Amino acid sequence: MSKGDLLVERGAAKLQQLARKAAGRGDGVGEWLSEELRADAEFLRKLKPSLIAARARGEKPSEADAPRDYAAPPPPPPPPTPEAKPRKKKKRKAKSGGPSPILVVGGALVAGIVIAKMVDWRGHAHPRD
């Protein structure tokens, strides 16, 4: 394997590791994220430079270089806890200052129109005949 292939494989292995961690969360988001990360790892393995070069030459990649299915089945969900404590709701803090974005865009529009009118007005003061 070339250096580029090793880098790609290392990145795919990291994605697989993250997929396993996400699957261990046991909630819907973790499962969805786990599936997406596994698909990304599989796709990344198809992007090995040696495989791309072989496909560009019209060759079929050898079995040793072909991407393998590294996706392991997700671990079973953790058993439910008998005494689930209710989660406390976090209080939202008030936004910390700054004008409304709509106000900023409106102000910029008005300023642009005023500047355009001034430039046009000054252009009539000195015509180029």
C-alpha positions in Angstrom: 0.0 0.0 0.0 1.2 3.5 -0.8 1.3 6.3 1.7 -1.9 7.8 0.3 -3.7 4.5 0.7 -2.6 4.3 4.3 -3.8 7.9 5.0 -7.2 7.1 3.4 -7.5 3.8 5.4 -6.6 5.6 8.6 -9.3 8.2 8.0 -11.9 5.5 7.2 -10.9 3.6 10.4 -11.5 6.8 12.4 -14.9 7.2 10.8 -15.7 3.5 11.8 -14.6 4.2 15.3 -16.9 7.3 15.5 -19.7 5.2 14.1 -19.3 2.6 16.8 -19.4 5.4 19.5 -22.5 6.9 17.9 -24.3 3.5 17.8 -23.5 3.1 21.5 -25.5 6.2 22.4 -28.7 4.2 22.0 -30.9 7.0 20.7 -32.3 7.6 17.2 -29.8 10.3 16.4 -26.9 8.1 17.3 -28.2 5.3 15.1 -28.7 7.6 12.2 -25.3 9.2 12.7 -23.8 5.7 12.9 -25.3 4.7 9.6 -24.1 7.9 7.9 -20.5 7.5 9.3 -20.3 3.9 8.1 -21.4 4.9 4.6 -18.9 7.7 4.6 -16.1 5.3 5.7 -17.1 2.8 2.9 -17.0 5.7 0.4 -13.7 6.9 1.6 -12.2 3.5 1.2 -13.2 3.6 -2.5 -11.2 6.8 -2.9 -7.8 5.2 -2.3 -5.3 6.6 -4.8 -4.2 3.1 -6.0 -7.8 2.1 -6.7 -8.5 5.3 -8.6 -5.4 4.9 -10.7 -6.4 1.3 -11.5 -9.9 2.4 -12.5 -8.4 5.2 -14.7 -6.2 2.7 -16.5 -9.3 0.5 -17.1 -8.2 -2.3 -14.8 -10.3 -4.0 -12.2 -8.9 -3.5 -8.7 -7.4 -6.7 -7.2 -9.2 -8.4 -4.3 -6.4 -7.2 -1.9 -6.9 -3.6 -2.9 -10.7 -3.6 -3.2 -12.6 -2.0 -0.4 -13.8 -4.5 2.2 -17.0 -4.3 4.2 -15.8 -3.1 7.6 -19.2 -2.4 8.9 -19.9 -4.4 12.0 -23.4 -4.8 13.3 -24.4 -2.2 15.8 -24.1 -3.2 19.4 -27.3 -4.0 21.2 -29.0 -1.1 22.9 -28.2 -0.8 26.6 -30.8 -2.1 29.0 -33.3 0.4 30.3 -32.6 1.8 33.7 -35.4 1.1 36.3 -35.3 4.5 37.8 -35.1 7.1 35.1 -34.7 10.6 36.5 -36.5 13.4 34.7 -34.2 15.8 32.9 -34.1 19.3 34.0 -34.9 21.9 31.4 -32.1 24.3 30.7 -33.1 28.0 31.0 -32.4 29.9 27.9 -30.4 33.0 28.3 -31.5 36.2 26.6 -29.6 37.1 23.5 -26.6 39.1 24.2 -27.1 42.3 22.3 -26.9 43.3 18.8 -29.5 44.7 16.5 -31.9 42.6 14.6 -30.5 41.2 11.3 -33.6 42.5 9.4 -32.9 46.0 10.8 -29.2 45.8 9.7 -30.2 44.7 6.1 -32.8 47.4 5.9 -30.3 50.1 7.1 -27.8 48.9 4.5 -30.4 49.1 1.8 -31.4 52.7 2.8 -27.8 53.7 3.0 -27.1 52.3 -0.4 -30.0 54.1 -2.0 -28.9 57.4 -0.4 -25.3 57.0 -1.6 -26.5 56.1 -5.2 -28.8 59.2 -5.2 -25.9 61.4 -4.1 -23.5 60.0 -6.7 -26.2 60.5 -9.4 -26.9 64.0 -8.2 -23.2 65.0 -8.2 -22.9 63.5 -11.7 -25.4 66.1 -13.1 -23.4 68.9 -11.5 -20.4 68.3 -13.8 -21.7 66.8 -17.2 -19.2 65.6 -19.7 -20.2 67.2 -23.0 
